[in-house]
Amino acid sequence: MVTPGWLHWFEGPAKPTFTLPEGAVDAHCHVFGPAEEFPFAPERKYTPVDASKDQLFALRDHLGLARNVLVQATCHGADNSALVDALQHSDGRARGVATVRTDVPDEELASLHEAGVRGVRFNFVKRLVDVTPTAALETIAARIAPLGWHVVIYFEAADLHDLKDFFASLPVPLVVDHMGRPDVTKDPDGPEFAEFLDFVAANDVWVKVSCPERLTVTGPPALDGQRQAYRDVVPFARKVVERFPDRVLWGTDWPHPNLKDHMPDDGLLVDHIPHIAPTPELQQALLVDNPMRLYWPEGERSA
C-alpha cells in the first residue's frame, strides 16, 4: 500500500524553454520498482508510487537530456536489483550510486561496477533511515576505494558541524546531495552556509545544486508555467555554482520522493537552471563536463 498522502510524480511535464547543452546529464534521479518485479525493502520507511526505468528514460528524452545517474532509493534498501536493471537497459547512458552493507561480497561489488555503479550513498537524514554507525561506513568506504568509486552523502545543514570531520576522513571523493539542505530562510552569506562552503573548499567534495523544490520556503513552485520558481533557493545554489564551477552537478530528483507540499513540473525545473548557472560556460560545466568527468571518465565513454 502506498504511503498515505504520497504525491504522484508529475505527468505530462512542460517542454523546457531552456535548451540544454548537448550531452546534458541528470545526475540525481531514482527508479522505484515496479514493486511487482522489484519488491521494496521490508525495513523501508515509506512505500512510493512505482516509477519505472521506462518512465525515467522517457522523461530524459522529453526534457532533452542525454544521460542519467540513478541513485539507489532508501525504499529498496541494499537490494540494488531495480537500479542494476535500469543501468543494464540504458544502452550505456546511465550510471548508478548503490547502497551496500559492510559484508557485501567482492563479487557483488565487481558485478555492480560492471553494471555501471560508480558510488555508494550514505544517508544521514534521520527521518528517512536509522543512523548507520560510522565504523560501518568507514569499512564500506575502504572497500570501494580500490574501485575508484565515491561516496554520496545526504544530510541536513544542522548536522554538518558534527559530521564534517568524519566526512573528511573518508578515503574517497564525496558528493553532497542537495547542497546539504541549507535553511534558505537564513542569509546565504551567513555563518551556517559559510561553514558548508568552507567544508567543500577544504576537501575533495562535489555538490549537487538540486532539489530547490525540497528547500524552498516561499517558492513560487515550478507549476502552471512558472519559470521564476524557487527564488529563495537561487542565491544559495548560484553561490555554489560560481565558487565551485568544476565541482557542481545537477539532477531532477525524479520521481521526487517524500515531497509533502507540491509535485513540481520537471520541464519547469529545467527552466530553473539558468537562474543558478547564468552563463553558457557555467551551464556546460554543471550539466556536461562535470558529470562526465565523474561518471564517464576518459576511457569509459562507450556511449
Order of alpha helices (4+ residues) and beta strands (2+ residues): beta-alpha-beta-alpha-beta-alpha-beta-alpha-beta-alpha-beta-alpha-beta-alpha-alpha-beta-alpha-alpha-alpha-alpha
